[in-house]
Protein backbone atom coordinates (compact mmCIF):
# COMPACT_ATOMS: atom_id res chain seq x y z
CA UNK A 1 0.00 0.00 0.00
CA UNK A 2 1.41 3.39 -1.05
CA UNK A 3 1.29 6.01 1.71
CA UNK A 4 3.30 8.68 -0.11
CA UNK A 5 1.73 12.10 -0.67
CA UNK A 6 0.73 13.38 -4.07
CA UNK A 7 2.27 16.66 -5.19
CA UNK A 8 -0.89 18.54 -4.18
CA UNK A 9 -0.95 16.89 -0.76
CA UNK A 10 2.71 17.69 -0.20
CA UNK A 11 2.11 21.33 -1.10
CA UNK A 12 -0.86 21.48 1.24
CA UNK A 13 1.13 19.97 4.12
CA UNK A 14 4.11 22.25 3.44
CA UNK A 15 1.90 25.34 3.37
CA UNK A 16 0.33 24.45 6.69
CA UNK A 17 3.74 23.73 8.26
CA UNK A 18 5.10 27.08 7.11
CA UNK A 19 2.07 28.83 8.53
CA UNK A 20 2.39 27.11 11.91
CA UNK A 21 6.14 27.65 12.16
CA UNK A 22 6.01 31.31 11.14
CA UNK A 23 2.71 32.49 12.61
CA UNK A 24 1.51 29.89 15.12
CA UNK A 25 4.35 28.88 17.48
CA UNK A 26 3.63 27.37 20.87
CA UNK A 27 3.33 30.77 22.57
CA UNK A 28 0.63 31.79 20.10
CA UNK A 29 -1.12 28.49 20.74
CA UNK A 30 -1.06 29.08 24.49
CA UNK A 31 -2.54 32.53 23.94
CA UNK A 32 -5.24 31.16 21.64
CA UNK A 33 -6.48 28.54 24.10
CA UNK A 34 -7.00 31.31 26.66
CA UNK A 35 -9.44 33.04 24.30
CA UNK A 36 -13.14 32.69 25.21
CA UNK A 37 -13.67 30.09 22.47
CA UNK A 38 -10.35 28.35 23.09
CA UNK A 39 -8.87 28.93 19.64
CA UNK A 40 -7.95 31.62 17.12
CA UNK A 41 -10.66 32.83 14.75
CA UNK A 42 -7.93 34.44 12.64
CA UNK A 43 -6.31 31.04 12.18
CA UNK A 44 -9.71 29.55 11.35
CA UNK A 45 -10.09 32.06 8.52
CA UNK A 46 -6.64 31.13 7.23
CA UNK A 47 -7.63 27.46 7.20
CA UNK A 48 -10.67 28.38 5.12
CA UNK A 49 -8.43 30.24 2.66
CA UNK A 50 -6.12 27.21 2.45
CA UNK A 51 -9.13 25.00 1.71
CA UNK A 52 -8.66 22.89 4.83
CA UNK A 53 -12.25 23.31 5.98
CA UNK A 54 -13.62 22.03 2.69
CA UNK A 55 -11.56 18.87 2.26
CA UNK A 56 -14.47 16.63 3.26
CA UNK A 57 -17.00 18.63 1.26
CA UNK A 58 -17.90 18.22 -2.40
CA UNK A 59 -17.10 20.91 -4.95
CA UNK A 60 -20.85 21.37 -5.46
CA UNK A 61 -20.99 22.88 -1.99
CA UNK A 62 -17.78 24.90 -2.00
CA UNK A 63 -15.41 22.10 -1.01
CA UNK A 64 -12.53 20.28 -2.65
CA UNK A 65 -13.67 16.65 -2.94
CA UNK A 66 -10.82 15.51 -0.71
CA UNK A 67 -10.10 12.00 0.50
CA UNK A 68 -8.75 10.36 3.65
CA UNK A 69 -5.14 10.92 2.61
CA UNK A 70 -5.78 14.64 2.18
CA UNK A 71 -7.19 14.71 5.70
CA UNK A 72 -4.21 12.71 6.97
CA UNK A 73 -1.75 15.22 5.49
CA UNK A 74 -3.53 18.14 7.16
CA UNK A 75 -4.07 16.47 10.52
CA UNK A 76 -0.48 15.26 10.77
CA UNK A 77 0.71 18.87 10.50
CA UNK A 78 -2.05 20.06 12.84
CA UNK A 79 -0.81 17.59 15.44
CA UNK A 80 2.81 18.66 15.02
CA UNK A 81 1.78 22.23 15.83
CA UNK A 82 -0.91 21.36 18.43
CA UNK A 83 -3.48 23.43 16.56
CA UNK A 84 -6.42 23.98 18.96
CA UNK A 85 -9.02 24.85 16.32
CA UNK A 86 -12.00 22.46 15.80
CA UNK A 87 -10.68 20.91 12.61
CA UNK A 88 -11.61 17.34 13.56
CA UNK A 89 -15.04 17.87 15.15
CA UNK A 90 -16.21 20.34 12.51
CA UNK A 91 -14.27 20.06 9.24
CA UNK A 92 -13.86 16.28 9.44
CA UNK A 93 -16.64 14.71 11.49
CA UNK A 94 -19.59 17.07 11.08
CA UNK A 95 -18.77 17.99 7.48
CA UNK A 96 -18.21 14.37 6.50
CA UNK A 97 -21.43 13.31 8.22
CA UNK A 98 -23.59 15.93 6.52
CA UNK A 99 -21.89 15.41 3.15
CA UNK A 100 -22.57 11.68 3.18
CA UNK A 101 -25.95 11.43 4.90
CA UNK A 102 -27.59 14.86 4.90
CA UNK A 103 -30.53 15.78 2.72
CA UNK A 104 -29.98 18.12 -0.20
CA UNK A 105 -31.38 20.99 1.86
CA UNK A 106 -29.14 20.18 4.82
CA UNK A 107 -26.05 19.97 2.64
CA UNK A 108 -26.85 23.29 1.03
CA UNK A 109 -27.55 24.96 4.37
CA UNK A 110 -24.50 23.70 6.26
CA UNK A 111 -21.63 22.71 3.99
CA UNK A 112 -20.81 26.01 2.21
CA UNK A 113 -20.85 27.79 5.58
CA UNK A 114 -18.42 25.23 7.03
CA UNK A 115 -16.09 25.37 4.01
CA UNK A 116 -15.97 29.16 4.14
CA UNK A 117 -15.36 29.22 7.89
CA UNK A 118 -18.60 31.09 8.60
CA UNK A 119 -20.14 28.42 10.80
CA UNK A 120 -18.93 25.71 13.15
CA UNK A 121 -20.94 22.52 13.52
CA UNK A 122 -20.02 19.80 16.01
CA UNK A 123 -21.45 16.55 17.36
CA UNK A 124 -23.29 16.20 20.67
CA UNK A 125 -23.62 12.48 21.26
CA UNK A 126 -21.88 11.55 24.54
CA UNK A 127 -23.86 11.21 27.76
CA UNK A 128 -22.93 10.93 31.42
CA UNK A 129 -22.29 7.37 32.52
CA UNK A 130 -22.49 5.93 29.01
CA UNK A 131 -18.73 5.96 28.44
CA UNK A 132 -18.40 5.56 24.68
CA UNK A 133 -21.67 3.71 24.02
CA UNK A 134 -23.86 5.88 21.81
CA UNK A 135 -26.43 3.38 20.51
CA UNK A 136 -29.12 3.95 23.19
CA UNK A 137 -29.05 7.56 24.38
CA UNK A 138 -31.12 8.79 27.31
CA UNK A 139 -31.87 11.98 25.39
CA UNK A 140 -35.24 11.58 23.69
CA UNK A 141 -36.93 13.05 20.63
CA UNK A 142 -40.73 12.93 20.67
CA UNK A 143 -42.93 13.73 17.69
CA UNK A 144 -45.08 16.81 18.24
CA UNK A 145 -46.94 19.09 15.82
CA UNK A 146 -45.16 17.67 12.79
CA UNK A 147 -41.72 18.15 14.31
CA UNK A 148 -39.73 16.88 17.28
CA UNK A 149 -39.21 17.91 20.89
CA UNK A 150 -35.78 17.05 22.33
CA UNK A 151 -35.01 16.60 26.02
CA UNK A 152 -31.73 15.47 27.54
CA UNK A 153 -28.15 16.34 28.41
CA UNK A 154 -24.95 15.84 26.46
CA UNK A 155 -21.43 15.92 27.87
CA UNK A 156 -17.94 16.38 26.41
CA UNK A 157 -19.24 18.20 23.34
CA UNK A 158 -16.01 19.02 21.54
CA UNK A 159 -15.91 22.80 20.92
CA UNK A 160 -19.63 23.03 21.65
CA UNK A 161 -19.34 26.61 22.86
CA UNK A 162 -18.10 27.85 19.48
CA UNK A 163 -20.70 26.00 17.41
CA UNK A 164 -23.64 27.57 15.63
CA UNK A 165 -25.30 24.16 15.20
CA UNK A 166 -25.08 20.80 16.95
CA UNK A 167 -25.70 17.35 15.53
CA UNK A 168 -27.53 15.77 18.46
CA UNK A 169 -28.18 12.08 18.99
CA UNK A 170 -31.51 11.19 20.60
CA UNK A 171 -33.78 8.20 20.98
CA UNK A 172 -36.54 8.66 18.41
CA UNK A 173 -39.61 7.47 20.32
CA UNK A 174 -41.66 7.26 17.14
CA UNK A 175 -39.26 5.18 15.04
CA UNK A 176 -37.76 3.42 18.09
CA UNK A 177 -34.21 4.01 16.88
CA UNK A 178 -31.40 6.43 17.65
CA UNK A 179 -31.67 9.38 15.29
CA UNK A 180 -29.53 12.44 14.62
CA UNK A 181 -30.87 15.99 14.56
CA UNK A 182 -29.33 19.27 13.39
CA UNK A 183 -30.10 21.70 16.21
CA UNK A 184 -29.14 25.40 16.15
CA UNK A 185 -27.64 26.48 19.46
CA UNK A 186 -29.90 29.53 19.32
CA UNK A 187 -33.00 27.33 19.65
CA UNK A 188 -35.10 27.92 22.74
CA UNK A 189 -34.25 25.44 25.47
CA UNK A 190 -30.60 24.90 24.52
CA UNK A 191 -28.15 25.72 27.33
CA UNK A 192 -24.38 25.39 27.01
CA UNK A 193 -21.80 25.30 29.81
CA UNK A 194 -18.27 25.37 28.44
CA UNK A 195 -15.07 24.32 30.17
CA UNK A 196 -11.39 23.74 29.28
CA UNK A 197 -10.08 20.23 28.77
CA UNK A 198 -6.79 18.82 30.05
CA UNK A 199 -4.88 19.98 26.98
CA UNK A 200 -6.35 23.48 26.92
CA UNK A 201 -8.96 22.84 24.25
CA UNK A 202 -12.64 23.45 24.92
CA UNK A 203 -15.61 21.18 25.51
CA UNK A 204 -19.14 21.79 26.72
CA UNK A 205 -22.08 20.30 28.53
CA UNK A 206 -25.27 20.84 26.54
CA UNK A 207 -28.71 20.73 28.13
CA UNK A 208 -31.77 20.34 25.92
CA UNK A 209 -35.03 21.23 27.62
CA UNK A 210 -38.17 20.98 25.49
CA UNK A 211 -36.26 22.02 22.37
CA UNK A 212 -38.68 22.20 19.42
CA UNK A 213 -37.22 21.51 15.98
CA UNK A 214 -38.98 20.96 12.64
CA UNK A 215 -39.10 17.55 11.00
CA UNK A 216 -36.45 18.80 8.56
CA UNK A 217 -33.97 18.83 11.47
CA UNK A 218 -33.81 15.02 11.29
CA UNK A 219 -30.47 14.32 9.63
CA UNK A 220 -30.90 12.51 6.34
CA UNK A 221 -33.86 10.64 4.93
CA UNK A 222 -33.48 7.62 7.22
CA UNK A 223 -34.24 7.86 10.96
CA UNK A 224 -31.61 5.22 11.76
CA UNK A 225 -28.73 7.32 13.00
CA UNK A 226 -26.46 4.64 14.41
CA UNK A 227 -24.59 3.84 11.16
CA UNK A 228 -24.35 7.56 10.43
CA UNK A 229 -22.78 8.38 13.78
CA UNK A 230 -20.45 5.40 13.55
CA UNK A 231 -19.21 6.64 10.17
CA UNK A 232 -18.56 10.10 11.62
CA UNK A 233 -16.65 8.62 14.55
CA UNK A 234 -14.53 6.55 12.17
CA UNK A 235 -13.63 9.71 10.25
CA UNK A 236 -12.75 11.42 13.53
CA UNK A 237 -10.63 8.54 14.81
CA UNK A 238 -8.64 8.33 11.57
CA UNK A 239 -7.99 12.08 11.71
CA UNK A 240 -7.11 11.97 15.41
CA UNK A 241 -4.62 9.14 14.84
CA UNK A 242 -2.90 11.25 12.17
CA UNK A 243 -2.81 14.25 14.49
CA UNK A 244 -1.36 12.16 17.31
CA UNK A 245 1.32 10.78 14.99
CA UNK A 246 2.33 14.33 14.09
CA UNK A 247 2.48 15.35 17.75
CA UNK A 248 4.61 12.30 18.58
CA UNK A 249 7.06 13.10 15.80
CA UNK A 250 7.45 16.68 17.04
CA UNK A 251 7.87 15.52 20.64
CA UNK A 252 10.62 13.12 19.62
CA UNK A 253 12.36 15.88 17.64
CA UNK A 254 12.28 18.20 20.66
CA UNK A 255 13.58 15.47 22.96
CA UNK A 256 16.42 14.59 20.59
CA UNK A 257 17.41 18.27 20.35
CA UNK A 258 17.41 18.53 24.14
CA UNK A 259 19.65 15.48 24.56
CA UNK A 260 22.07 16.87 21.97
CA UNK A 261 22.47 20.18 23.80
CA UNK A 262 21.89 19.55 27.52
CA UNK A 263 25.10 18.73 29.40
CA UNK A 264 25.47 16.59 32.51
CA UNK A 265 28.61 15.15 34.08
CA UNK A 266 30.74 17.06 31.59
CA UNK A 267 29.11 15.77 28.40
CA UNK A 268 25.87 16.07 26.48
CA UNK A 269 23.10 13.72 27.57
CA UNK A 270 22.91 12.24 24.10
CA UNK A 271 26.25 10.50 24.61
CA UNK A 272 24.82 8.22 27.29
CA UNK A 273 24.00 4.85 25.74
CA UNK A 274 21.03 4.19 28.03
CA UNK A 275 19.34 7.40 26.87
CA UNK A 276 20.03 6.55 23.24
CA UNK A 277 18.26 3.25 23.75
CA UNK A 278 15.24 5.02 25.19
CA UNK A 279 15.15 7.39 22.23
CA UNK A 280 15.29 4.37 19.93
CA UNK A 281 12.33 2.84 21.76
CA UNK A 282 10.40 6.07 21.33
CA UNK A 283 11.17 6.12 17.62
CA UNK A 284 9.98 2.54 17.22
CA UNK A 285 6.69 3.40 18.92
CA UNK A 286 6.26 6.48 16.76
CA UNK A 287 6.79 4.51 13.57
CA UNK A 288 4.29 1.91 14.76
CA UNK A 289 1.76 4.64 15.53
CA UNK A 290 2.38 6.27 12.16
CA UNK A 291 1.78 2.98 10.36
CA UNK A 292 -1.45 2.45 12.28
CA UNK A 293 -2.55 6.01 11.51
CA UNK A 294 -2.07 5.22 7.82
CA UNK A 295 -4.09 2.04 8.35
CA UNK A 296 -6.93 4.07 9.87
CA UNK A 297 -6.89 6.43 6.89
CA UNK A 298 -7.02 3.53 4.45
CA UNK A 299 -9.90 1.98 6.43
CA UNK A 300 -12.21 4.87 5.55
CA UNK A 301 -12.67 3.43 2.05
CA UNK A 302 -13.11 -0.16 3.28
CA UNK A 303 -16.56 -1.41 2.25
CA UNK A 304 -16.79 -4.25 4.79
CA UNK A 305 -18.16 -2.66 7.98
CA UNK A 306 -16.67 -5.28 10.31
CA UNK A 307 -13.24 -5.06 8.75
CA UNK A 308 -13.37 -1.26 8.79
CA UNK A 309 -14.30 -1.27 12.48
CA UNK A 310 -11.45 -3.67 13.22
CA UNK A 311 -8.90 -1.50 11.42
CA UNK A 312 -10.10 1.71 13.05
CA UNK A 313 -10.17 0.30 16.59
CA UNK A 314 -6.79 -1.40 16.18
CA UNK A 315 -5.29 1.90 15.04
CA UNK A 316 -6.78 3.90 17.91
CA UNK A 317 -5.64 1.31 20.45
CA UNK A 318 -2.03 1.20 19.24
CA UNK A 319 -1.78 4.97 18.74
CA UNK A 320 -3.11 5.62 22.26
CA UNK A 321 -0.59 3.23 23.79
CA UNK A 322 2.27 4.72 21.79
CA UNK A 323 1.20 8.26 22.72
CA UNK A 324 1.35 7.48 26.41
CA UNK A 325 4.75 5.80 26.14
CA UNK A 326 6.32 8.58 24.08
CA UNK A 327 4.82 11.34 26.23
CA UNK A 328 6.03 9.80 29.48
CA UNK A 329 9.50 9.11 28.10
CA UNK A 330 9.83 12.64 26.72
CA UNK A 331 8.93 14.22 30.05
CA UNK A 332 11.33 11.95 31.94
CA UNK A 333 14.23 12.52 29.52
CA UNK A 334 13.79 16.26 29.97
CA UNK A 335 13.97 15.87 33.74
CA UNK A 336 12.48 18.70 35.74
CA UNK A 337 12.37 20.90 32.63
CA UNK A 338 9.78 18.56 31.16
CA UNK A 339 7.08 19.83 33.49
CA UNK A 340 7.82 23.55 33.18
CA UNK A 341 6.09 26.10 30.97
CA UNK A 342 9.47 27.10 29.55
CA UNK A 343 9.41 24.10 27.22
CA UNK A 344 6.54 22.78 25.11
CA UNK A 345 7.03 19.17 26.22
CA UNK A 346 4.25 19.39 28.78
CA UNK A 347 1.85 20.86 26.22
CA UNK A 348 2.41 17.91 23.91
CA UNK A 349 2.13 15.36 26.70
CA UNK A 350 -1.18 16.85 27.86
CA UNK A 351 -2.48 16.85 24.29
CA UNK A 352 -1.54 13.20 23.73
CA UNK A 353 -3.05 12.22 27.08
CA UNK A 354 -6.33 14.01 26.33
CA UNK A 355 -6.42 12.60 22.80
CA UNK A 356 -6.09 9.05 24.11
CA UNK A 357 -9.47 9.54 25.82
CA UNK A 358 -11.25 11.14 22.88
CA UNK A 359 -13.43 9.00 20.61
CA UNK A 360 -12.83 5.91 22.73
CA UNK A 361 -9.92 5.10 25.01
CA UNK A 362 -7.58 2.12 24.69
CA UNK A 363 -9.73 -0.13 26.89
CA UNK A 364 -12.86 0.63 24.87
CA UNK A 365 -11.21 -0.18 21.55
CA UNK A 366 -9.62 -3.32 22.99
CA UNK A 367 -13.15 -4.42 23.93
CA UNK A 368 -14.37 -3.64 20.41
CA UNK A 369 -11.63 -5.82 18.95
CA UNK A 370 -12.25 -8.57 21.47
CA UNK A 371 -15.87 -8.80 20.35
CA UNK A 372 -15.06 -8.99 16.64
CA UNK A 373 -13.86 -12.03 14.70
CA UNK A 374 -10.11 -11.43 14.70
CA UNK A 375 -6.98 -13.08 13.40
CA UNK A 376 -3.82 -13.90 15.34
CA UNK A 377 -2.31 -10.50 14.54
CA UNK A 378 -5.24 -8.65 16.08
CA UNK A 379 -5.12 -10.85 19.17
CA UNK A 380 -1.50 -9.78 19.61
CA UNK A 381 -2.57 -6.13 19.38
CA UNK A 382 -5.22 -6.58 22.07
CA UNK A 383 -2.69 -8.22 24.36
FIGU-135910 format. One record per residue (C-alpha): residue in three letters; x, y, z. Coordinates in steps of 0.2 Angstrom, whole numbers, plus 5000, padded with zeros to 4 digits. Layout:
<recs>
ALAXYZ/...
</recs>
This chain:
<recs>
UNK500050005000/UNK500750174995/UNK500650305009/UNK501750434999/UNK500950604997/UNK500450674980/UNK501150834974/UNK499650934979/UNK499550844996/UNK501450884999/UNK501151074994/UNK499651075006/UNK500651005021/UNK502151115017/UNK500951275017/UNK500251225033/UNK501951195041/UNK502651355036/UNK501051445043/UNK501251365060/UNK503151385061/UNK503051575056/UNK501451625063/UNK500851495076/UNK502251445087/UNK501851375104/UNK501751545113/UNK500351595100/UNK499451425104/UNK499551455122/UNK498751635120/UNK497451565108/UNK496851435121/UNK496551575133/UNK495351655122/UNK493451635126/UNK493251505112/UNK494851425115/UNK495651455098/UNK496051585086/UNK494751645074/UNK496051725063/UNK496851555061/UNK495151485057/UNK495051605043/UNK496751565036/UNK496251375036/UNK494751425026/UNK495851515013/UNK496951365012/UNK495451255009/UNK495751145024/UNK493951175030/UNK493251105013/UNK494250945011/UNK492850835016/UNK491550935006/UNK491050914988/UNK491551054975/UNK489651074973/UNK489551144990/UNK491151244990/UNK492351114995/UNK493751014987/UNK493250834985/UNK494650784996/UNK494950605003/UNK495650525018/UNK497450555013/UNK497150735011/UNK496450745028/UNK497950645035/UNK499150765027/UNK498250915036/UNK498050825053/UNK499850765054/UNK500450945053/UNK499051005064/UNK499650885077/UNK501450935075/UNK500951115079/UNK499551075092/UNK498351175083/UNK496851205095/UNK495551245082/UNK494051125079/UNK494751055063/UNK494250875068/UNK492550895076/UNK491951025063/UNK492951005046/UNK493150815047/UNK491750745057/UNK490250855055/UNK490650905037/UNK490950725033/UNK489350675041/UNK488250805033/UNK489150775016/UNK488750585016/UNK487050575024/UNK486250745024/UNK484750795014/UNK485050914999/UNK484351055009/UNK485451015024/UNK487051005013/UNK486651165005/UNK486251255022/UNK487851185031/UNK489251145020/UNK489651305011/UNK489651395028/UNK490851265035/UNK492051275020/UNK492051465021/UNK492351465039/UNK490751555043/UNK489951425054/UNK490551295066/UNK489551135068/UNK490050995080/UNK489350835087/UNK488450815103/UNK488250625106/UNK489150585123/UNK488150565139/UNK488550555157/UNK488950375163/UNK488850305145/UNK490650305142/UNK490850285123/UNK489250195120/UNK488150295109/UNK486850175103/UNK485450205116/UNK485550385122/UNK484450445137/UNK484150605127/UNK482450585118/UNK481550655103/UNK479650655103/UNK478550695088/UNK477550845091/UNK476550955079/UNK477450885064/UNK479150915072/UNK480150845086/UNK480450905104/UNK482150855112/UNK482550835130/UNK484150775138/UNK485950825142/UNK487550795132/UNK489350805139/UNK491050825132/UNK490450915117/UNK492050955108/UNK492051145105/UNK490251155108/UNK490351335114/UNK491051395097/UNK489751305087/UNK488251385078/UNK487351215076/UNK487551045085/UNK487250875078/UNK486250795092/UNK485950605095/UNK484250565103/UNK483150415105/UNK481750435092/UNK480250375102/UNK479250365086/UNK480450265075/UNK481150175090/UNK482950205084/UNK484350325088/UNK484250475076/UNK485250625073/UNK484650805073/UNK485350965067/UNK484951085081/UNK485451275081/UNK486251325097/UNK485051485097/UNK483551375098/UNK482551405114/UNK482951275127/UNK484751245123/UNK485951295137/UNK487851275135/UNK489151265149/UNK490951275142/UNK492551225151/UNK494351195146/UNK495051015144/UNK496650945150/UNK497651005135/UNK496851175135/UNK495551145121/UNK493751175125/UNK492251065128/UNK490451095134/UNK489051015143/UNK487451045133/UNK485651045141/UNK484151025130/UNK482551065138/UNK480951055127/UNK481951105112/UNK480751115097/UNK481451085080/UNK480551055063/UNK480550885055/UNK481850945043/UNK483050945057/UNK483150755056/UNK484850725048/UNK484650635032/UNK483150535025/UNK483350385036/UNK482950395055/UNK484250265059/UNK485650375065/UNK486850235072/UNK487750195056/UNK487850385052/UNK488650425069/UNK489850275068/UNK490450335051/UNK490750515058/UNK491750435073/UNK492750335061/UNK493250495051/UNK493650575068/UNK494750435074/UNK495750425058/UNK496050605059/UNK496450605077/UNK497750465074/UNK498650565061/UNK498650715072/UNK499350615087/UNK500750545075/UNK501250725070/UNK501250775089/UNK502350615093/UNK503550665079/UNK503750835085/UNK503950785103/UNK505350665098/UNK506250795088/UNK506150915103/UNK506850775115/UNK508250735103/UNK508750915102/UNK508750935121/UNK509850775123/UNK511050845110/UNK511251015119/UNK510950985138/UNK512650945147/UNK512750835163/UNK514350765170/UNK515450855158/UNK514650795142/UNK512950805132/UNK511650695138/UNK511550615121/UNK513150535123/UNK512450415136/UNK512050245129/UNK510550215140/UNK509750375134/UNK510050335116/UNK509150165119/UNK507650255126/UNK507650375111/UNK507650225100/UNK506250145109/UNK505250305107/UNK505650315088/UNK505050135086/UNK503350175095/UNK503150325084/UNK503450235068/UNK502150105074/UNK500950235078/UNK501250315061/UNK500950155052/UNK499350125061/UNK498750305058/UNK499050265039/UNK498050105042/UNK496550205049/UNK496650325034/UNK496550185022/UNK495150105032/UNK493950245028/UNK493750175010/UNK493449995016/UNK491749935011/UNK491649795024/UNK490949875040/UNK491749745052/UNK493449755044/UNK493349945044/UNK492949945062/UNK494349825066/UNK495549925057/UNK494950095065/UNK494950025083/UNK496649935081/UNK497450095075/UNK496650205090/UNK497250075102/UNK499050065096/UNK499150255094/UNK498450285111/UNK499750165119/UNK501150245109/UNK500650415114/UNK500750375132/UNK502450295131/UNK503250435120/UNK502450575131/UNK503050495147/UNK504850465141/UNK504950635134/UNK504550715150/UNK505750605160/UNK507150635148/UNK506950815150/UNK507050795169/UNK506250945179/UNK506251045163/UNK504950935156/UNK503550995167/UNK503951185166/UNK503051305155/UNK504751365148/UNK504751205136/UNK503351145126/UNK503550965131/UNK502150975144/UNK500951045131/UNK501250905120/UNK501150775134/UNK499450845139/UNK498850845121/UNK499250665119/UNK498550615135/UNK496850705132/UNK496850635114/UNK497050455121/UNK495350485129/UNK494450565114/UNK493350455103/UNK493650305114/UNK495050255125/UNK496250115123/UNK495149995134/UNK493650035124/UNK494449995108/UNK495249835115/UNK493449785120/UNK492849825102/UNK494249715095/UNK493949575107/UNK492149565102/UNK492549555083/UNK493149405074/UNK494949435074/UNK496549355067/UNK498149315077/UNK498849475073/UNK497449575080/UNK497449465096/UNK499249515098/UNK498749695097/UNK497449675110/UNK498749595122/
</recs>
